[in-house]
Each structure stands twice: as C-alpha cells, then as structure tokens.
Amino acid sequence: MNDTPKIRFNEFADKWGQRKLGEVADKVTEKNTQNLYSETFTNSAEFGVISQRDFFDHDISNANNIGGYYIVKAEDFVYNPRISVTAPCGPINCNRLGRNGVMSPLYTVFRTHDVDTVYLEWYFKSHCWHSYMYFNGNTGARSDRFSIKNDLFFRMPIPVPSVPEQRKIGNVLTDLDNLIVLHQRKYEQMMNVKKSMLEKLFPHNGASVPETRFKEFTGDWERRKLGDVFEEYCEKHREELPPLTIIQGKGTILRDEANRSLQYDKSVLHNYKMVKKGDFIVHLRSFEGGLEKANSDGIISPAYYAFHGEETDTRFYYPYFRSHEFINVELSRHVYGIRDGRSIDISGMKTIMIPYTSIEEQRKIGDFLEGLNTLIELYHQELLKLKQIKSACLDSMFI
C-alpha cells in the first residue's frame, strides 16, 4: 500500500497509517426486541440511509416483524450487500438522518470510534476498498448480492491519516458535494422554467393567442395545415454532401461520427435525399420521437422525408413538434400498424393543424428559447465538470 495519496493538502506530510475496520468499528448486534423503534431504514446506493417511507412511499416492514431488526443510531454505518452498477460490492453509508431506526438483519450495521465519520463515509464512496472485497468475497448464490464472511469484512484495511487530515478531506469533499447539489438544483430549475415557458408560449385548448407573449406582438395566431407551412422535397444525386443520421431529441450528426457502428453502402448515396440545415426530417417509424431537425447540410437515407418551410423558424417549431400535444394528440391520429411496427401516414400528417404566427414573432420566440437552451447547457456542463472533479478526488485522495 502507498504511504500517501496522489492528491494531498500542503500542510500534511506524515505517512498514513492503516487499521483494520474492526479496530475502529464495532458490529451492532442490538435488536429491536422491545419494539422501541418503528421506523425502518433502508440503504440505497443512490440516496444513502433513508427511511423506507421515503424510498418506497410506504413501510415494507410492520410492527409484527421488526423485533429481530438491528437498532441503527445516528452516525452508525450500514453495509447493504445488494450490488448494482454504482455499487459493485454493495453500498456502505452512514446514517445522517439524525434519528434512530431499525434495519433488516440482512444488512451489516457497525458503530465507529477513533476515526472521523465524515472521512470514513467518503472513503466508502470511493473505489479504494473494492479490491479487498473482490479478493475476499464473491457474489454468492444470488448474483445480485455480494457475499463476504463477517470476520473478513471487519478485517478490511482502512487507511488512517491524522485526525486533522481526516477532517480536512471530509470537509473538502462535503463542500464539493454541496456545490454539486446546488448546481443540480439550478439546472433542474432552469429545466422547469423551460418546460413552463414551452407550455405558455404556444396557444392551447383552442386559444387564439399564447398565455405569455412578447409585448410588441398583437393579433390572433392562425392554425394552418402542416403541409401548407412545410413543403416536402426530395432532391437526390448530391453525393458530395456528407451522410447524416438522426438522433432522437438531438437532431442530426455526421453518420461517420456516430457512436454506434452504422454500415451503409456508399455506392447508393446517389439515391439519398438532400437536407439543409434547419429542415425537418421524419421517418415513417419515428412516431414516438416526433419530427427531427437537420443540424447541418447533408444527405439522408431514402427512408426519411424532408420538409422545408420558407416563412418558418426551426427554433420555434422544433419544441412544438416534440411536444406531447403534437406527438401524442395530433400525430398519433395518423399512425397505423401494430405497436412494434407503427408507421406514419405522411399524407395524413400533412393535414395536421399547427400554430402559425408571423416570422418576426417566431424568431423572437426562437431567440428566447435558444438563449434558454444555452443557459441550460452551461449549467449542465458546469455540473458535469464538478462531478468529474469529485470522481477524480475520490480516486486520488485516498490510498
């Protein structure tokens, strides 16, 4: 084992020590025989120690079967042997609920001493202890549960720096996690703002104007047939343009840059259809995804249909074409075939009545939604960066 971690604070220079888990923790064996506690906890890889009432919306256990459950006090640790993608050895979390409860005997409960609980909690959120578990345990008879003998579990080596360094590590990771939570909330708030605005920027329930409108625009909106607003076209023999593929919810990307392997016969590209940036694309079997848009000029498979609108702004119509009202109410009326083979009746789709306003108002709404999307993407990228920093710290601040 290395004596020091890859990332360390400058004020600390001593070598780290090592203790067995059983030297800094005691297994909890006290059971709820007198039914002193009625609230049952569970240990989730995603949410940590949480009440069953919050996790399942109701109690799984009842007063008749919790007498044999372990009593879990505040800051006790709980090991759940159930494995998942995010917890390949099962999660170990600390009870941060600030109250006592009970836990099924399927869990291992232990109470620590001579170690900072915040530091130890973050250590168990890293992958540093997994190698010991893999070497000394296995998934057992049930592939969804990790199996390790009790005595081997408590022999697990725990890296132990000085208490001040433990607290420093714990505080920094906690502050970073709080920052991630803050950014996550901001991101979700902006997503909710977008959802709310999309509901208000288009007329609903037969209304002639939207609920929210820019003050410089007056007059009623129209309802026009989709086929009158957008014209279907089919220009071929444009092999000099790059082939595109469609990603539902994200428009088009270059086919050669797609993550998945997409094989196509380049000798038939002359039969592909040209599409220009901003045009809409529909596939006969893309019913559940609505219409998609072209993010660049290119050519698309003959299985797709391309639509272009002269007096239209793609940024205005794209969110409408992906809305519940359009896909599940309007477009669904022009779908035929069995569930796994549904196809769109293009002729029928062209008869759908869609909202229409002046190109100036379309652009104003498009500008607003584009700015909102840019802000949302900035929050999203900041959130991803913080999560990457957290992951790097967990990999490098422990040994």
Secondary structure, 3 states (H helix, E strand, C coil): CCCCCCCCCCCCCCCCEEEEHHHHEEECCCECCCCCCCCEEEEECCCEEEEHHHHCCCCCCCCCCCCCCEEECCCCEEECCECCCCCCCCCEEECCCCCCEEECCCCEEEEECCCCHHHHHHHCCCCCCHHHHHHHCECCCCCCECECCHHHHCCCEEEECCHHHHHHHHHHHHHHHHHHHHHHHHHHHHHHHHHHHHHHCCCCCCCCCCCCCCCCCCCCCEEEEHHHHCEEECCCCCCCCCEEEEECCCEEEEHHHCCCCCCCCHHHHHHCEEECCCCEEEECCCHHHCCEECCCCEEECCCEEEEECCCCCHHHHHHHHCCHHHHHHHHHHHEECCHHHCEECHHHHCCCEEEECCHHHHHHHHHHHHHHHHHHHHHHHHHHHHHHHHHHHHHHCCC
